[in-house]
Amino acid sequence: MTKQLTTMMAVLALVGSISAQSKKAEGLTGTWNMGLEGDHVIPVALVLKQDGEALQGTISMPTNRTGNTVDVALKGSIAKGTFTLSGAVEGAKEPTTIEISGKLNDEGMLAGKVTMGGRGEGHHDMPYTAERLKERK
């Protein structure tokens, strides 16, 4: 009985290790459900495409008009497990920039900080976490 239990535990550990390695092997490519943490959690869609150390994508940011979003193109890079992305809101009255930094953790989630800024409003930092959405088949 002890031998079977030991074998079962070894198999479970191996499966968990393979799963964690496959999440890291995927890199950051995919669609992420990001939760910006301010006075309340703001759900945001983040779509990323990784090519080696190059990273690009879009983030759908909510606007002041309820239900409306604006897609912001992002470009950046990833090195030593840390990534950075930046972009600017096109057509805004005031120039607004978005910078995202973070890491992919062992659970396969992103965590980091979003910095938004503009000429008249200063900079706002918001922590976030993001979970990769599963592809539909």
C-alpha positions as CSV (number, residue, x, y, z in Angstrom):
1,M,0.0,0.0,0.0
2,T,2.8,2.4,0.9
3,K,4.5,1.7,-2.4
4,Q,1.3,2.5,-4.4
5,L,0.8,5.7,-2.4
6,T,4.4,6.8,-3.1
7,T,4.0,6.0,-6.8
8,M,0.7,8.0,-7.0
9,M,2.3,11.0,-5.3
10,A,5.3,10.9,-7.7
11,V,2.9,10.8,-10.7
12,L,0.9,13.7,-9.4
13,A,4.1,15.7,-8.8
14,L,5.2,15.0,-12.3
15,V,1.9,16.0,-13.8
16,G,1.9,19.3,-11.8
17,S,5.5,20.0,-12.9
18,I,4.7,19.3,-16.6
19,S,1.6,21.6,-16.4
20,A,3.7,24.4,-14.9
21,Q,6.4,24.0,-17.5
22,S,3.9,24.0,-20.4
23,K,2.3,27.3,-19.1
24,K,5.8,28.9,-19.1
25,A,6.6,27.4,-22.6
26,E,3.5,29.0,-24.0
27,G,5.0,32.4,-23.1
28,L,2.6,35.3,-22.9
29,T,0.7,34.7,-26.2
30,G,-3.0,34.6,-25.6
31,T,-6.0,36.5,-24.4
32,W,-5.9,37.6,-20.8
33,N,-8.7,38.6,-18.4
34,M,-7.0,41.5,-16.5
35,G,-8.3,42.9,-13.3
36,L,-7.1,46.5,-12.6
37,E,-7.2,47.2,-8.9
38,G,-8.3,50.7,-8.0
39,D,-11.3,51.7,-5.8
40,H,-12.8,48.5,-7.3
41,V,-11.6,45.9,-9.7
42,I,-11.9,47.0,-13.4
43,P,-12.1,44.0,-15.8
44,V,-10.0,44.6,-18.9
45,A,-9.2,42.4,-22.0
46,L,-5.5,42.1,-22.8
47,V,-4.4,40.2,-26.0
48,L,-0.7,39.4,-26.4
49,K,1.5,37.9,-29.0
50,Q,5.1,36.9,-28.1
51,D,7.8,36.3,-30.7
52,G,11.0,35.5,-28.9
53,E,11.7,38.5,-26.6
54,A,9.4,40.8,-28.6
55,L,5.9,41.4,-27.3
56,Q,3.0,43.2,-28.9
57,G,-0.8,43.3,-28.3
58,T,-3.8,45.4,-27.4
59,I,-5.6,46.3,-24.3
60,S,-9.3,47.3,-24.3
61,M,-9.5,50.2,-21.8
62,P,-12.9,51.4,-20.5
63,T,-13.8,55.1,-21.3
64,N,-15.8,57.6,-19.3
65,R,-18.9,56.5,-21.3
66,T,-20.4,53.5,-19.7
67,G,-20.0,50.3,-21.8
68,N,-17.5,51.9,-24.2
69,T,-13.9,50.8,-24.6
70,V,-10.9,51.9,-26.6
71,D,-8.3,49.5,-27.9
72,V,-4.7,50.6,-27.4
73,A,-1.9,49.0,-29.4
74,L,1.0,47.9,-27.2
75,K,4.6,47.1,-28.0
76,G,7.3,45.8,-25.6
77,S,9.7,43.0,-24.7
78,I,10.3,40.3,-22.2
79,A,13.6,39.5,-20.5
80,K,14.5,37.3,-17.6
81,G,10.8,36.6,-16.8
82,T,9.8,40.3,-16.6
83,F,7.9,42.1,-19.4
84,T,7.2,45.7,-20.3
85,L,4.6,47.1,-22.7
86,S,3.7,50.6,-23.7
87,G,1.2,52.4,-25.9
88,A,-0.7,55.6,-26.4
89,V,-4.5,56.2,-26.7
90,E,-5.1,57.5,-30.2
91,G,-7.5,60.4,-30.8
92,A,-7.7,61.4,-27.1
93,K,-8.2,65.0,-26.2
94,E,-5.2,64.8,-24.0
95,P,-2.2,62.6,-24.8
96,T,-2.6,59.5,-22.7
97,T,0.1,56.8,-22.3
98,I,-0.2,53.3,-20.9
99,E,2.7,51.3,-19.6
100,I,2.4,47.8,-18.3
101,S,5.0,45.8,-16.4
102,G,4.8,42.4,-14.8
103,K,5.8,38.8,-14.5
104,L,4.2,35.4,-15.3
105,N,4.0,33.6,-11.9
106,D,4.2,29.9,-11.2
107,E,0.4,29.5,-11.4
108,G,0.4,30.8,-15.0
109,M,-1.1,34.2,-14.0
110,L,0.3,37.7,-14.8
111,A,0.8,40.2,-12.0
112,G,2.3,43.7,-12.1
113,K,1.5,47.4,-12.5
114,V,-0.3,49.5,-15.1
115,T,0.8,53.2,-15.2
116,M,-1.5,55.6,-17.1
117,G,-0.6,59.2,-17.6
118,G,-1.3,62.3,-19.5
119,R,-0.2,65.9,-19.6
120,G,-2.9,67.3,-17.3
121,E,-3.7,64.4,-15.1
122,G,-0.3,63.1,-13.9
123,H,0.4,59.4,-13.5
124,H,-1.8,56.8,-12.0
125,D,-0.4,53.4,-11.0
126,M,-2.7,50.4,-10.6
127,P,-1.7,46.9,-9.6
128,Y,-3.3,44.1,-11.6
129,T,-3.5,40.4,-11.9
130,A,-4.5,38.6,-15.2
131,E,-5.6,35.1,-16.0
132,R,-5.2,33.5,-19.5
133,L,-8.5,32.6,-21.1
134,K,-8.7,29.1,-22.4
135,E,-9.1,28.7,-26.2
136,R,-12.5,27.4,-27.4
137,K,-12.3,24.4,-29.6
